[in-house]
Amino acid sequence: MSTHQVKDKDQEKVLLVSLILQDAKQLKLEEYSLNELVLLAETAGLQVLDSIKQHRKNIDSKWFIGKGKAEEIKEKVAELEVDTVIFNQELSGAQVRNLELFLDAKIIDRTQLILDIFAGRANTREGYLQVELAQLSYLLPRLSGHGKNLSRLGGGIGTRGPGETKLEMNRRHIRDRITDLKKKLQEVTRHRNLHRMRRKKTNLYHVALVGYTNAGKSTLLKQLTGGANIYVENQLFATLDPTLRTLKLPSGKEVGLTDTVGFIQDLPHDLVAAFSATLEEVREADLILHVVDSTSELIEEQINVVDEVLHNLGVQGKETIMVYNKKDICDRPQSKMIFPNNEDHLFVSAFEDHDLQQIKLAIQNKLLDEQRTFTIPVKEGKLISFIKKVSETVEEKLHEDNMSLTVRINAHDVELINKEMRKLGE
């Protein structure tokens, strides 16, 4: 791929490098991964000048790529006046050091680029803490290899977040900082747990949106809840901090709907670990909406990436609705055959009211999974009002002083109503 373009002179100029192991069966996935790296670089505000691929049987321990390919990259760096070379795979500290000395350019890898984007996206105290923890955890074992990277004037990609001065601290100070950040994030986790407990006391059913980055989760959240201040942008990792909104279902019952950070192939382990407090929202959800970009050529692989991250978070066997999004721009002739339209698999556009209603009904059907009949004294208007609020009325009959309500309802609400009715009988 060649992407020679005239762009902003102030943009950092980068060359992308990807190593494809010859025994790798996922050649198509590697190609997609390199295209994704271009998007990541552009998301970070970089000017991608060109990309270089190398096919090898194994990784070169000193250069990562072969020495001959390193020579080719050196020529390209000089020819294009490249500032930074970004590798699509994770490098060791020694490999970074060797490549920087040989190429006379700053070297970063895919993981560091993703961490850098997250640093630019953080806009809450929690976000800053999580990103700094992830960056320091990643850089600690690699410090010896990032000399030129950290000493270059002007910062640039790979130096956002903790900053050069913090990264030049000795290992002991960085370890102390990591310990401090973990303590602060434990406090964040404690606060989140308190909020979740309050939500459970108010009986708020919780739905979490998950999916590959740029699948359209934030757009769906905005369209479903009418959130005017929800950030929506067609770029990777547009959402960093979780956003909780109230969603009103057709029955009138309200549920909590949370957007989460998008997942991506090779999502850095340190990032997943640092964002455990945020991703806890998924673990605690009653229902998951797994949003999929129906226009992607690698739908199956992206679904697998999300499933793998969820598995690593300990989220298994949770009630899930697959939402195949972007129907309005999906031009596949067999699209209706590819995406089954039933209660657990919805093929939708976030911009069609009928489809949004389908999503709400699917959530409601998961939520209101029992049919019960309650007989309540008419004078207990507050209890009758509560039952109607949390359920879908199937039949309503008046018998002198009592009202008989047959409703579709959630099991948890049944417990609350039975508890209140026992109090009436005392």
N, C-alpha and C positions, 0 to 999 in steps of 0.2 A: 504494500500500500504506500502510495506517495501522496502527501498532503501539503505540498508546497503552496503556501498562500501568503498574500500580503496582508498582514494584520497589524495591530497596535504595536508600535516599537517598544513600548514599556512592558509588554508581556514577556514572561520568562519563556525562552525557546527550548523545547524539549524534543528528544529523540526517544522512541519507544523500542524496547528490545524484548523479545519473547523466545524462550527456549522450549522446543517441542520434542519431547523424548520419542524416539522412533518406535519404541514398543508401546507407546500410549495408544489405547484403543479409542480414546475420546478426541480424535483429531478435530472433528467438527466443534466440539466443546472448546478446544484450545483456540480455534479461529474466532469463535464468539467471544472468548475471554479477552483476546487482543482487541477486538472491536470495543469491548466494554472498557478496556484500559484507555482507549481514545476518549470515550465519554467521561471517564473519571478525570482524565487530564483536563478536558474542556470544562468540566464542572469546577475544577480547581482554578480556572482562569488562566490556563497555560496555552501556549501556542505550539501545537503538535506539528513539527516539520516533516517527520518521516517515521517509518517503523521498519525494524529489521527482525527477521525470524531466523532461527537456526534449528535444524533437526539433528539431534544427537542420540546415541544409545544411552548415554549417562551424563551426569553433571560433572563438570570439571571442578575439582575441589579448590583450585587456586583462582580460576577466572570465571567460574560458573559456566560460561560459554567457552568454546575452544579458543586457543591463542590466535589462530588465523582469523576467526570472527572478531576477536578483540581488535586486531589490526584494521579490519574493515570498518569497525565502529569508530576507531580513532580518526581515520580518514574522513568519515562522514561528519564527525564532530567539528573537525577543522574546516571542512568545506561549507557546512551550513551555519557555522559559528554558534553551535549549540551550547546552552548554559548548563543543562541538566540531562542526564540519561536515566530513564525510568525503566526498570526491569519488571516484567509481568509476574515474576515469581519472587519468593522471599530469599534474600541474600544473607550470608553470614557476615559478621563484622570484618573478618579477614578478607572476604571477597570484595566488600565495599572498599576497603583500604587499598587493595591491589588494583582494582579498577580505577579508582580516583587518581592514583599516582600515574597509572599508565595512560589514561584517557585525558587527564588534566580537565576534568569536568566533575560537577557534583553528581553523585550517584544516589538514587533512592530506589526502593522497590515498591511493589503494588501495595503491600501492607502499610508502609509509611505514607503513601499517597492517600489511602483511605483514611488513615488516622488524621492526616492533615486536613482533609475535607471536613471531617467531623469537628476538628478544632475550629474551622471557619464557620460551622453551622451552630455551634453551641451558643445559646443566648440566655441560659439560666445558670444559677450557681451550680445546680446539680449536674448540668451538662458539662460545664467547665471542669468540675471535679472528675467526672467519669472519663473525659477525654484525656486529661493530664495523667490520670492513673494508667490508662491504656498505653499512652505514648512512653511514659517512663518505664513501664514494665517491658515494653518492646525494646527500648533502646539500652536498658541497663546491660544486658549481656553483649551488646554490640558497640559500646562506647568507643572502644579502641579503633573501630573502623570508620568512625564518622568525623575524623579530624578536620579535613578540608570542608566537609559538608557544614560543620558548625562554625568554622572560622571565616567563611566567606562573608564579605560585607553585604548588607542589603537584605539578608535573610532569605526570603523567597520560599518556594515549596520545600516542605520537609523541616521547616524551622518554626512553624506556627505552634501556638499552644504554650508549652512550658517555656519556650524561648531559649536563646543560646546560652545566656548566663546560667540558667538552671541546669541545662544539659552538660555544662562544663564543670559542674560540681563533682567532687569525687564520689565514688560508688557508695561510700558510707552515708553521705548526705542524701544521695538519691534514694537509698534504701529507707532512710529515716522519713523522707518525704512520702514515699510509697505507703509506709506504715501510717503516717498522718492522714493521707488521703483515704485509706481504707477505713480509718476510724470515723472520718467525716461522712463517708458514704454509708457506714453502719447507722449513723444518726438519721440519714436520709431514708434508709430502709425502715427504721423504726417509725418515722413520721408517716411513711407510705402505708405501713401496716395499720397504724391508727386510723388513717383515712379509710382504708379498706374495711376495717371493723365497723366504722360508723356507717359506711355504705350498706354493709350486711344488716346492721340494726334497722336501717330505714328500708330494708328489703329491696334494694336496687339490684336488679338482675344485670349482670355485667357481660357485655359482648366486646371482644377484642378483634380489631382488624389486623391481620398479618399478611405478609406477602413479600415477593421479591421487590427490590427497589424499583421505583417508577412504574409500579403496576397500576397505580391510580387510587391508592387507599385514601389519601387526603381529599381527593376530588369526591370520592364516594361519601366520606364523612361530611364534607361540606354540603353536598346535595341532599343527603339524607336528613341532616339536622338543621340545615339553613344557617350554618355557622358563617357569619360574615367575616370574621377575623381569622379564619383558618388559612394558613399559608399553603398555596397550591402553586407548584412550578414544575415544568416538564424537565426535571433534572434529577440526577441520582442523589439520594439522601436529602430530599427537600425537607423531610420531617426528621427531627432529631429527638426533641423532647415529646413525651406522650401527651396527647390532647384528649381530655375526657369531655364528651358532650352528652346531652340528654336527647334520646330518640323517642318520639311518641309513636306507638304502634297503632294499627287500625282500631284495636279494641279500646284505645284510650290509655292503656297502661304505658308507663314510661320506663325505659331501660337506659343504662349507661353504655355509651359506645366510645371505645378508646382506639385512637390511631397509634401505631407503634413505628419505630424505626424500620426501614426496609432492610431485608437481608440481601446478600450478594454472594456469588461464588467466591470461595476462599475468604469469607468474612474473618478478619483477624481474631484469633482466639482471645488475645488480650482485651479486645474490644468487647466481645461477648461477656467476658468475665467482669469487666468494668461496668458494663451496663446491666448487670444482673438485677439491680434494684428496679430499674425501669422495666426490664423484660419480665419481672415478677408479675406485672399486670396481666401478662398473657397466661402465666401459670395459674393465677387466681380467677381467671375469667370463667363464666358459666358456659359460654359458647364462643367458638372461634369462627370468624369469617375469613377464609383464606382467599385473598384477592389475587387473581392471575391475569397477566397481560395476554389476552387472546391473540394479539398480533405477533407475539414473539415466535421465532422459529424454533426455540428450544423450551417450549412449554414444560415438557416432562422433566427436563433437567432442572429448570427453575423451581418446579414444584418439589423435586427431590431435595434441592438445597434448603428450601424453607422447612421441609419435614425433618431434615437432618438437624438443623439448628433447634427446632422445637424439641426434638428427641434429646439433644444435649442439655436443654433447659429442664428436662424432666417432664415435658408436656406430652403425655401419651394417652390415647384412648379418650380424649376430650371430644365432646359433641362438636362437629365441624360442618359448615356449609361452604362448598367451593363456589366462588363467585368469579366466573370468567368475564372479565371487564373489557371495555373498549369495543363492544360489538359494532358501534357506529363506524369504526375505521378498520374493522376486520374484513378484508376482501377475499377471504378464502371461500371457494365455491362449496366446499364440503363442511363449512363451519357448523351447520346444524347437526351434522353427523358427528363431528369432533367433540362438540360440547353438549352432552345430554341435558335437556331442560326438565329437571324434576326438583323436588323439594330440597335435595342435597346438592344439586348442581345447577346453578343458574347462569345463563348466558345473557349478559346485560350490557346496557350503556348507562353510564352515570348521568346522562343528560336526557333520559327518557323517563317521564313520570310513571308510566306503566311498569317499567323495570324496577324503579325504586320501590313501588308499591309491592312488587313481587318479593323483593328482599325483605321488606317489613313483614309481609305475611309469613315468609319462611321462618324469620326469627320468632314471630308470634306463635307459629305452630310448634316450634321447638320448646318455647317457653310454656305455653298452655297445653301441657301434655296429658292432663287428666280431666275427666268429666265428673263433676260432683253435684249433688243436690243438697242445699242447706235450707233449713226451716228456721226462720228468725222472727221474733216478735216485732211487729210493725213499729212499735215505739223505739226500737233500737236502730234509729235512722243512721247513726254514725257507722255502725257495723255493716249495715246494708250498703251504705255508700262506699265503704272500704272494699267490700266484696266486688261491687260493680267496677270499681277503679282498677283492681288487680286482675280481673278476669274478663272473659267474653261471655255475655249472657246468651244462653241457648233458649231458656224458657223462664217465664216469670208468672207466678200465680198468687193471687191474694185469697187467703182463707180466714175470714173474720179478723182475728187479732194477729195472725201470722202471715208471713210472706214466704213462699217457696221459690227458691232461686236455683235453677239448673244452669251450671256454668262450666266453661272450659277454663282450667286454672293450673297454675304451677304447684307442684307438691309442697314446696316450702311455704307458699301462701296458705295451703290447706292446713298446715300445722299451726300457723298463726291464728287462723279463723277458729279452729277447734279449741285453741287455748282460750280465746275470748269467749267462746260459747260455754266453755266449762265454768268460767267466771260468772256467767249469767245464771248458771244452775246452782251456784253456791249459796 
